[in-house]
Amino acid sequence: MKVQDFAYQVAVRTLELLEETQHYKIPDKLRKDVTDRILQEVDHLLKKSSK
C-alpha cells in the first residue's frame, strides 16, 4: 500500500467518524476538498511526524 493510499483512507475514516459520532453531515464537496488537501500534504505530514 502506498503512503498516499493510507493517508487517503485515514482522511476518509476521520470524516466518517465525525459523521457517526457528531451527527454532522459532511457535504461531498467538502469531503473531496479535505481528502485532496491531505493528499497534497502527505510529504509535509511525513516530515512533520518524523521529528
C-alpha positions as CSV (number, residue, x, y, z in Angstrom):
1,M,0.0,0.0,0.0
2,K,1.3,3.4,-0.9
3,V,1.6,6.1,1.7
4,Q,-0.8,8.3,-0.3
5,D,-3.4,5.5,-0.2
6,F,-3.1,5.1,3.5
7,A,-3.3,8.9,4.1
8,Y,-6.5,9.0,1.9
9,Q,-8.1,6.1,3.9
10,V,-7.2,7.9,7.2
11,A,-8.9,11.1,6.0
12,V,-12.0,9.3,4.8
13,R,-12.3,7.4,8.0
14,T,-11.9,10.6,10.0
15,L,-14.7,12.2,8.1
16,E,-16.9,9.1,8.6
17,L,-16.2,9.2,12.4
18,L,-17.2,12.8,12.5
19,E,-20.5,12.0,10.8
20,E,-21.1,8.9,13.1
21,T,-20.2,10.4,16.4
22,Q,-21.1,14.1,15.9
23,H,-24.1,13.5,13.7
24,Y,-22.6,16.0,11.3
25,K,-23.3,15.6,7.5
26,I,-20.2,16.5,5.6
27,P,-21.1,17.7,2.1
28,D,-19.5,15.8,-0.8
29,K,-17.6,18.9,-2.0
30,L,-16.0,19.4,1.4
31,R,-15.2,15.7,1.7
32,K,-13.4,15.9,-1.7
33,D,-11.6,19.1,-0.7
34,V,-10.3,17.7,2.5
35,T,-9.1,14.4,1.0
36,D,-7.4,16.3,-1.9
37,R,-5.7,18.6,0.6
38,I,-4.5,15.6,2.7
39,L,-3.0,14.0,-0.4
40,Q,-1.3,17.3,-1.3
41,E,0.2,17.5,2.2
42,V,1.4,13.9,2.5
43,D,5.1,14.7,2.2
44,H,4.9,17.5,4.7
45,L,2.9,15.4,7.1
46,L,5.5,12.6,6.9
47,K,8.3,15.0,7.6
48,K,6.4,16.6,10.5
49,S,5.7,13.2,12.0
50,S,9.3,12.0,11.9
51,K,10.6,14.9,14.0
